[in-house]
């Protein structure tokens, strides 16, 4: 279960994150406008400071799209 107080604490952290990394939100806005839909694949990769690379991908389902829509409404509010 999500602790509502922790969500409240996240708001200023999220604002600072957006300020420090403006391209991150721009990327997701552009992705949303380009028509991400069920069946789209999201790939994520991380390169650690030691040079190790980790990657994965997710093929979006209808349920995933419902969750993404709900989260995007929360972020806009």
C-alpha positions as CSV (number, residue, x, y, z in Angstrom):
1,X,0.0,0.0,0.0
2,X,1.3,3.5,-0.8
3,X,1.7,5.8,2.1
4,X,0.0,9.2,1.2
5,X,2.5,11.1,3.3
6,X,5.4,9.7,1.3
7,X,3.6,10.9,-1.9
8,X,3.4,14.4,-0.4
9,X,7.1,14.3,0.4
10,X,7.8,13.3,-3.3
11,X,6.3,16.5,-4.7
12,X,9.2,18.9,-4.0
13,X,11.7,16.1,-4.9
14,X,10.0,15.6,-8.2
15,X,10.1,19.4,-8.9
16,X,13.8,19.4,-8.2
17,X,14.4,16.3,-10.3
18,X,12.6,18.0,-13.2
19,X,14.7,21.2,-12.8
20,X,17.9,19.2,-12.7
21,X,16.9,17.0,-15.7
22,X,14.6,18.9,-18.0
23,X,15.1,16.6,-20.9
24,X,13.6,13.7,-18.9
25,X,10.1,15.1,-18.8
26,X,10.4,16.5,-22.3
27,X,11.2,13.0,-23.5
28,X,8.1,11.5,-21.9
29,X,5.9,14.4,-23.2
30,X,7.2,13.7,-26.7
31,X,6.6,10.0,-26.3
32,X,3.1,10.6,-25.2
33,X,2.4,12.9,-28.1
34,X,3.8,10.4,-30.6
35,X,1.1,7.9,-29.7
36,X,2.5,5.4,-27.3
37,X,-0.2,2.7,-27.2
38,X,-0.8,-0.9,-26.3
39,X,1.9,-3.1,-27.9
40,X,4.5,-0.3,-27.8
41,X,7.8,-1.4,-26.3
42,X,9.6,0.7,-23.6
43,X,13.3,-0.1,-23.4
44,X,15.4,1.1,-20.4
45,X,19.2,0.9,-20.0
46,X,21.5,2.0,-17.2
47,X,25.2,2.3,-17.4
48,X,26.8,2.4,-13.9
49,X,29.8,4.5,-13.0
50,X,31.8,1.2,-13.2
51,X,30.8,0.7,-16.8
52,X,28.3,-2.1,-16.2
53,X,25.3,-2.0,-18.4
54,X,21.8,-3.2,-17.4
55,X,18.8,-3.2,-19.8
56,X,15.3,-4.4,-20.0
57,X,12.2,-3.8,-22.0
58,X,8.4,-3.9,-21.5
59,X,5.7,-4.5,-24.1
60,X,2.8,-2.4,-22.9
61,X,-0.5,-4.1,-22.3
62,X,-4.0,-2.6,-22.0
63,X,-3.6,-2.6,-18.2
64,X,-0.2,-0.9,-18.4
65,X,-1.8,1.9,-20.5
66,X,-4.5,2.4,-17.9
67,X,-1.9,2.7,-15.2
68,X,0.2,5.1,-17.3
69,X,-2.9,7.2,-18.0
70,X,-3.7,7.4,-14.3
71,X,-0.1,8.4,-13.4
72,X,-0.1,11.1,-16.1
73,X,-3.3,12.5,-14.7
74,X,-1.7,12.6,-11.2
75,X,1.5,14.3,-12.5
76,X,-0.6,17.0,-14.3
77,X,-2.6,17.8,-11.2
